[in-house]
Amino acid sequence: MSITVNLYYTGKNGSAREFAKEMMEKGIVDAVQAEEGNERYEYFFPMEDPETVLLIDRWRDQTALDLHHKTDMMKQIALLRDKYHLKLRVERYLDEPQ
């Protein structure tokens, strides 16, 4: 059962987009995408809210997500979120078993 997490990063004066840009430039996005169990890790920009960035983060199962949360990358992400003074809103979705 896959788990999809939508993370909405909201800032001011383009800071959310700068955050996403730095995540990519530092290779953090590539590193997360290479983790065992990661199925998707992509940023999107809502047209109706230029100060928000949406991250769609999808994992094979809870175990893979738990292991991701214990990585050093999570510390790096938290530091960048603080650097850009971002607010975070999270939505979590579970696939129904087939």
N, C-alpha and C positions, 0 to 999 in steps of 0.2 A: 504494500500500500504506500504510494508516494505521498509526500507532504509538500505542499506549496505554501510559501510564506511571501506575502506581499509586504514590502517595507517601504513606507513613504517617508522620505527625508525632506524636511521643509526648513528653509532658511530665509535669508534676506539678501538682496542685491546680488543674486546669482551664486550664492555660496553653495547651494545644493549641487548645482552643475559643476562647480569647481571641485567639490568633494568627489563626485563620480569621475571626473577627469583625473584627479590625483590617484584615485583607486586603480584606474587603468594604467596610468603612467608608472606607478610603483610596482606593477605586476601582481598586485593583490588579487585582482579579478581572475587573472590567469591561474594563479595558485589555487583559488577556491574552486574554479572549474575543473582543475586536475585532481581534486580530492576524490577519494573513493566514495561513491554513492551520490555525488552531485550530478543532477540531471539538467539543471538550468541555473544560470546566474547572469541576468541581463538587466541593464538599466533602460528605462523609458522616461520620456518627458511629457507629462500631461499638457495638452494644448491650452486647457482652461486655467492652468495654475503654473505660471512660469517659475515660481519659487519652490516647486516641489519636483523631486526625482523619485520615480517608482523603481524599486528593485524587485524583480521576480526571482525568487530563490526556491529551487525545487530539489528535494532529496528523496532518495530511494526509500528510506524508512527512518524511524525515530533514532535508531542506533547511529546511523550515518550523521544525522543532524546533531546528536549529542557529541559525537567525536569532533565535529567541526567547531562546536562551541568551546571546546577545550584547547583549540589551537592558538598559536601565537598570533595568527592572522586576526583573530577576534580582538586581541589587544590593540593591534594596529588600526583596525576599523574604528574601535572606540576612541582612540586618540584623534583620528581624523575627524570623526563626528564632533568631538569637543573642539577641535581646532576651528571648524567652520560654524560652530554654535548652532547645530541642527537639532530640530525636534524630530522625534521618531514616532510613527504610528504603525502598528503591525496588525495584519490580518493573516489568519492561518486556515488552510483548507486541507482536508484529507480526501483522497480518492476513495470511492466506494470499491470494495473488492468485487471482482467480476466473477 
